[in-house]
Amino acid sequence: MGSTRTRSEQLFASASEVLVGGVNSPVRAFRGVALDEPHKRSPLFIERAEGPWLYDVDGNGYIDYVLSWGPMLLGHADPKVIEAVSLQARKGTSFGAPCGLEEQLARLVIQAFPSVEKLRFVSSGTEATMSALRLARGVTGREKLIKCEGCYHGHGDSFLVKAGSGVATLGLPDSPGVPADLARHTLTVPYNDLDAMRQAFEHNAGAVAAVFLEPVVGNMGCVPPDEGYLQGARALCDEFGALLVFDEVMTGFRISLGGAQAHYGVRPDITTFGKVIGGGLPVGAFGASRAVMGQLAPEGPIYQAGTLSGNPLAMAAGIATISQLLARQDDYPVLAARTRHLAEGIAAAARDAGHPASATAVGSMFSVFLRATAPRNWEEVKASDAATFRRFFWAMQERGVYLAPSAFEAGFTSFLHTDALVEQTLAAARESFAAMG
Ligand SMILES: *Cc1c(COP(=O)(O)O)cnc(C)c1O
């Protein structure tokens, strides 16, 4: 051992010469779980994936609970998705002109989301939220937005902002390169705190274009909304004349066919999509009523465009994915129950080993937090035991379970994560905590 490096470690070292941090998206670099041992610093390089399984370049298989960070609800390399993409690729991969597939996928999305009457496709979730923000600003003629601490809406300038301690104080950028002049238009409030949201509105009367929410947070781990929180946000937006934007990039088609808005019965003004609707190809979308979407070019003056928007390969993958999901409506509650059993089982294994732990699960999203009670916001999420998580992460990987390489990311299941795989995972969790001592 010792000096023998795995193929993944070798690839990571050579990739790091030409790719920043060896990766094309920061969290993939495993910095959130890096330990001192050299082989516990390097990400797995993946050779292929099938169903619930991920296979690395060293030939190891893993039960995958990351699922490309959400999209693969049908499991990897779904046969119908692969067939649809292959068929379409032979006919051409991009036209820069309309094709019928765009309307087909739009109709499938609209069928599941009654709040959406018209859609615009883009190429990523980031693009969807950036465009939705411009739309909200253009429609209302206002410049400010309210977002919640710990919610991620892609890497657009206006969203990479936190408000510091005070409610409704001016936003400060989270990243160099975000102009302070822009960041001050972003007001940040704690999740699940309607009083803070009201204060932000009151201190900025007539200036707030939109509230952006992850209706179930997936980007600080899985944090569900308190009962009445989404309804309260809806009411505040109506009272202050702002638009309510549900960022369903992660939750759309995943926690239920109609996303969080169907699950909780709250109707947003604008919805953003990504992840599942592209079946693993690069895609995003945003949609709203005809009146709101009619303000977008070419029907209206608010500009938005994209060379690869509505890309035929992505549309074909999306159609093959969503049409299968529509046929599996009855399987959603089964998967939700299985996912809850998984999360609660891992938390129980942690507690049995003497670690405080709590679990959350909504649909096929889940988290295990190494703290005694389930967190309701980012402050509480941060107060979980990240050091123990890091050791747990590697212990699980050694036992063939691939978890998100961060204590602050949600886990995902697919329809191919069977009861047997869940039990196998729970056995691995018990062994892992026992081995960690
Ligand atoms: C992943 C995600 C995004 C960003 O989507 P990308 O395709 O990574 O740009 C935006 N919002 C939410 C809620 C997400 O989970």
The ligand as a Gaussian input file, in Angstrom:
#p B3LYP/6-31G(d) Opt

LIG

0 1
 C      -28.196000      22.853000      -8.970000
 C      -29.026000      24.016000      -8.642000
 C      -28.940000      25.215000      -9.382000
 C      -27.908000      25.427000     -10.441000
 O      -28.074000      24.559000     -11.532000
 P      -26.801000      24.285000     -12.484000
 O      -27.370000      23.412000     -13.564000
 O      -25.780000      23.612000     -11.632000
 O      -26.345000      25.602000     -12.996000
 C      -29.828000      26.229000      -9.089000
 N      -30.747000      26.094000      -8.126000
 C      -30.851000      24.962000      -7.392000
 C      -31.913000      24.866000      -6.338000
 C      -29.988000      23.904000      -7.606000
 O      -30.075000      22.807000      -6.846000

